[in-house]
Amino acid sequence: MHNVSLDVIPMFILGATVLAFIYHAVLFFYNRDRFMIHYLVYLFFTGIFMYSKTGLYAAAYGNVPELYMMFYFKEAIQIIYLASYFNFIIEAIGLSNRKKLFLFRYWPVAMAILLIYAVWNAWSKMHGKLDDYAIPFISIRAFIFVLTGIMLYQSFKLREIKFQLIILIGCLIYFVLGIVSFITNFYHEHYHEMIVLPLEWMMIGSFIDIIFFSLAIGYRNRKEFDSLNLNLLEEANKQIALQQLVLQKQSELENERNRIAADMHDDLGSGLTRITYLSQMALHNDTQNNL
């Protein structure tokens, strides 16, 4: 174990991310909700991104290996993390099937651009293909900000339920803190005076976003549970109504049987009385004839 300092904010957010991942993995295990897979993927890459900023890698392998890892892969890790974030948002808002919208119709293209940039950035650094990465750095973030702005605008217009609104509020907070992170990143000479470093603004935004996401998913699960209970109650009421109808039919059938039995009893009694009367009349006439 190497003697290095650990960053408090990334450590705290990493712990929260791990707990959120475990909790929602358990929910997915019981519910088998396909939507939850996208959230777990986002949490997984969030955890990797936060881990790369904590200093734990340096504590385990030393400062030099971490410097190499950070130089070659930090940009790729961050971009893949953001790509998983966008993918989750689009699935959460339920807009991935709305092919008429420009953003969501070409979302696979936007995802491909982000992933290709991440791979290119890591590859070019490993092979020394580019000396200045400032222009690609600024360009990809301008692309991400435009992408986020379009996504938020279209999503707010098309939101349908409270679950989506909660997620979009978290996205908006993350978007604002992401802009703060991007702007403060240019003030290199004032780093030592900053209470919160530029990248930490984005980490805080990610943490707040995870809280809103978890609240939204909890709200969604509660609504689904209430809906399930309501469906079960309606089904039980239907069964009760059906049983009452059966009992009513059985009661009507029993009453009809009793009526028929009573009629048959009256008819039989009347017939026996008539037979008895006719028999007595026949005997009486027979007796008169013999006299």
Solvent accessible surface area in square Angstrom, and as a share of the most:
residue,aa,sasa,rsa
1,M,198,0.88
2,H,88,0.40
3,N,157,0.80
4,V,36,0.21
5,S,99,0.64
6,L,75,0.37
7,D,68,0.35
8,V,120,0.69
9,I,49,0.25
10,P,2,0.01
11,M,67,0.30
12,F,127,0.53
13,I,3,0.02
14,L,23,0.12
15,G,34,0.32
16,A,27,0.21
17,T,2,0.01
18,V,69,0.40
19,L,126,0.63
20,A,13,0.10
21,F,69,0.29
22,I,94,0.48
23,Y,129,0.49
24,H,2,0.01
25,A,32,0.25
26,V,74,0.43
27,L,34,0.17
28,F,45,0.19
29,F,121,0.50
30,Y,161,0.61
31,N,80,0.41
32,R,155,0.57
33,D,30,0.15
34,R,161,0.59
35,F,22,0.09
36,M,0,0.00
37,I,76,0.39
38,H,29,0.13
39,Y,0,0.00
40,L,22,0.11
41,V,59,0.34
42,Y,0,0.00
43,L,1,0.01
44,F,104,0.43
45,F,58,0.24
46,T,0,0.00
47,G,12,0.12
48,I,61,0.31
49,F,1,0.00
50,M,0,0.00
51,Y,79,0.30
52,S,2,0.01
53,K,24,0.10
54,T,0,0.00
55,G,10,0.10
56,L,46,0.23
57,Y,55,0.21
58,A,2,0.01
59,A,4,0.03
60,A,50,0.39
61,Y,129,0.49
62,G,5,0.05
63,N,84,0.43
64,V,92,0.53
65,P,52,0.32
66,E,28,0.12
67,L,119,0.59
68,Y,128,0.48
69,M,28,0.12
70,M,38,0.17
71,F,107,0.44
72,Y,54,0.21
73,F,76,0.32
74,K,85,0.36
75,E,11,0.05
76,A,9,0.07
77,I,32,0.16
78,Q,17,0.08
79,I,0,0.00
80,I,51,0.26
81,Y,0,0.00
82,L,13,0.07
83,A,2,0.01
84,S,8,0.05
85,Y,4,0.02
86,F,3,0.01
87,N,33,0.17
88,F,0,0.00
89,I,0,0.00
90,I,4,0.02
91,E,39,0.17
92,A,6,0.05
93,I,1,0.00
94,G,42,0.41
95,L,0,0.00
96,S,32,0.21
97,N,126,0.65
98,R,73,0.27
99,K,126,0.53
100,K,187,0.79
101,L,41,0.20
102,F,123,0.51
103,L,9,0.04
104,F,6,0.03
105,R,117,0.43
106,Y,101,0.38
107,W,23,0.08
108,P,90,0.56
109,V,82,0.47
110,A,7,0.06
111,M,39,0.18
112,A,42,0.32
113,I,74,0.38
114,L,0,0.00
115,L,70,0.35
116,I,117,0.59
117,Y,23,0.09
118,A,0,0.00
119,V,102,0.59
120,W,89,0.31
121,N,2,0.01
122,A,11,0.09
123,W,117,0.41
124,S,0,0.00
125,K,23,0.10
126,M,106,0.47
127,H,104,0.46
128,G,59,0.56
129,K,121,0.51
130,L,66,0.33
131,D,148,0.77
132,D,88,0.45
133,Y,38,0.14
134,A,49,0.38
135,I,129,0.66
136,P,25,0.16
137,F,56,0.23
138,I,73,0.37
139,S,61,0.40
140,I,11,0.06
141,R,17,0.06
142,A,50,0.38
143,F,63,0.26
144,I,10,0.05
145,F,48,0.20
146,V,90,0.52
147,L,12,0.06
148,T,10,0.06
149,G,29,0.28
150,I,59,0.30
151,M,1,0.01
152,L,9,0.05
153,Y,140,0.53
154,Q,30,0.13
155,S,0,0.00
156,F,54,0.23
157,K,133,0.57
158,L,47,0.23
159,R,107,0.39
160,E,121,0.54
161,I,100,0.51
162,K,115,0.49
163,F,10,0.04
164,Q,15,0.06
165,L,61,0.30
166,I,28,0.14
167,I,0,0.00
168,L,0,0.00
169,I,68,0.35
170,G,0,0.00
171,C,1,0.00
172,L,80,0.40
173,I,55,0.28
174,Y,12,0.05
175,F,43,0.18
176,V,76,0.44
177,L,25,0.13
178,G,11,0.10
179,I,59,0.30
180,V,47,0.27
181,S,10,0.06
182,F,43,0.18
183,I,89,0.45
184,T,29,0.17
185,N,42,0.22
186,F,98,0.41
187,Y,106,0.40
188,H,116,0.52
189,E,109,0.49
190,H,75,0.34
191,Y,78,0.30
192,H,153,0.68
193,E,115,0.52
194,M,45,0.20
195,I,169,0.86
196,V,31,0.18
197,L,76,0.38
198,P,6,0.04
199,L,50,0.25
200,E,24,0.11
201,W,75,0.26
202,M,15,0.07
203,M,3,0.01
204,I,47,0.24
205,G,0,0.00
206,S,0,0.00
207,F,45,0.19
208,I,48,0.24
209,D,0,0.00
210,I,7,0.04
211,I,75,0.38
212,F,46,0.19
213,F,0,0.00
214,S,35,0.22
215,L,106,0.52
216,A,0,0.00
217,I,1,0.00
218,G,36,0.35
219,Y,38,0.14
220,R,48,0.18
221,N,33,0.17
222,R,128,0.47
223,K,96,0.41
224,E,85,0.38
225,F,122,0.51
226,D,65,0.34
227,S,53,0.34
228,L,96,0.48
229,N,64,0.33
230,L,99,0.49
231,N,81,0.41
232,L,106,0.53
233,L,103,0.51
234,E,81,0.36
235,E,86,0.38
236,A,45,0.35
237,N,76,0.39
238,K,133,0.56
239,Q,85,0.38
240,I,90,0.46
241,A,56,0.43
242,L,98,0.49
243,Q,109,0.48
244,Q,110,0.49
245,L,87,0.43
246,V,69,0.40
247,L,114,0.57
248,Q,99,0.44
249,K,116,0.49
250,Q,102,0.45
251,S,58,0.37
252,E,84,0.38
253,L,93,0.46
254,E,84,0.38
255,N,90,0.46
256,E,71,0.32
257,R,141,0.51
258,N,85,0.43
259,R,127,0.46
260,I,78,0.40
261,A,58,0.45
262,A,51,0.40
263,D,59,0.31
264,M,128,0.57
265,H,134,0.60
266,D,91,0.47
267,D,100,0.52
268,L,116,0.57
269,G,32,0.31
270,S,73,0.47
271,G,29,0.28
272,L,101,0.50
273,T,92,0.53
274,R,162,0.59
275,I,108,0.55
276,T,70,0.41
277,Y,127,0.48
278,L,94,0.47
279,S,55,0.35
280,Q,111,0.49
281,M,80,0.35
282,A,60,0.46
283,L,121,0.60
284,H,102,0.45
285,N,76,0.39
286,D,79,0.41
287,T,74,0.43
288,Q,99,0.44
289,N,121,0.62
290,N,125,0.64
291,L,172,0.86
